[in-house]
Amino acid sequence: MTRKHIDSNPDRRPRVGLVLGSGSARGLAHLGVIRAIEDAGIEVDFIAGTSMGALIGAIHAAGKLNELEATFQAFDWKKTLSFFDVVLPKSGLLDGARVSELVRAHVHADAIESLPKPFATVATDIVSGEEVVIRSGDVIEAVRASISVPGIFTPVRSNGRILVDGGLTNPVPVSAVRAMGAEFVIAVDLNHQIVAGKNLKPLLNTGKANSEGDNPAGVFSRWVDDYRLSMKDIKQKLLAGNNPVSAQFSRWASTEEPLPSIFEVLLASINIMETRITQSRLGLDQPDVIIQPPLGHIRFLEFDRAEEIIEIGYCSAAEQLAHWPITKSP
């Protein structure tokens, strides 16, 4: 991508904006990307994030990234399941209080304006369908709204709006960080090729030849197969436990049910939508550098693969940044 010169004054460093996209467990790659940016000597002036990118972005803006990385490095399936605070039959399966606690443990500021570095997150008004950029107010509430995957997490009521995941309207919010004043934008897209599956290794041995090719029906079929296996893994781990969450899931999940589970339907639909929206928005709101880690093999809740995901993010960022003459911090 060819970009125009940012500033006619060579003595002034351009103000750099970092955009952290949505991506569930794939969002852990942001930790590696940020490390690579720091190692390259690039100073970030503004941060904007959506969904998982909002969570990591807020904690990065608070200067607590080391603590967050240590937290995720210690994640296993048991820890992941502890975030399943089931609240059926409300407007989402999970309450999200555990996620709020995670952010609160690392961000020691009540308001976004109090963070050491300027930060913005994106949510979606589920009533009007509008993108909502949040640059002030309660930081916990802002992050909680941005990660509220429809049907999975309950929505957040804020200032007369009902807010859900920002990935519905702007999965990689380049426009938000430019509005903050960024002149040079580094964006991280975690939805790259997720639907197409170009980075996926075969996850199901169905005995079928790959006769579908790359036609839409074949791509969708392979992708749904991946999610079936992912959800099967999750079900097995959930049902194996001896706790209220396992009991609740035993009532939802039937291993004999031939149709996709509720999680499959919700997550598959959202991934398709966010991938298409990302492609469209990045065509309009082009960053100066785009980093697209190959994470197609990482599933929605595989937070227990933190070390691998972080390393992929670091390597992808280091490789991409090596091609760009970004003015370094003094």
Sequence and secondary structure as in RCSB ss.txt:
>XXXX:A:sequence
MTRKHIDSNPDRRPRVGLVLGSGSARGLAHLGVIRAIEDAGIEVDFIAGTSMGALIGAIHAAGKLNELEATFQAF
DWKKTLSFFDVVLPKSGLLDGARVSELVRAHVHADAIESLPKPFATVATDIVSGEEVVIRSGDVIEAVRASISVP
GIFTPVRSNGRILVDGGLTNPVPVSAVRAMGAEFVIAVDLNHQIVAGKNLKPLLNTGKANSEGDNPAGVFSRWVD
DYRLSMKDIKQKLLAGNNPVSAQFSRWASTEEPLPSIFEVLLASINIMETRITQSRLGLDQPDVIIQPPLGHIRF
LEFDRAEEIIEIGYCSAAEQLAHWPITKSP
>XXXX:A:secstr
       S TTS   EEEEE   GGGGGHHHHHHHHHHHTT    EEEEETHHHHHHHHHHTT HHHHHHHHHT 
 HHHHHTT  B TTSSEEE  HHHHHHHHHH   SBGGGSSS EEEEEEETTT  EEEE SSBHHHHHHHHT  T
EEE  EEETTEEEEEGGGT SS HHHHHHTT SEEEEE S TTTTTTTT       S  STTTTSHHHHHHHHHH
HHHHHHHHHHHHHHHS SHHHHHHHHH  TT  S  HHHHHHHHHHHHHHHHHHHHHHHS  SEEE    TT  T
T GGGHHHHHHHHHHHHHHHHTTS      
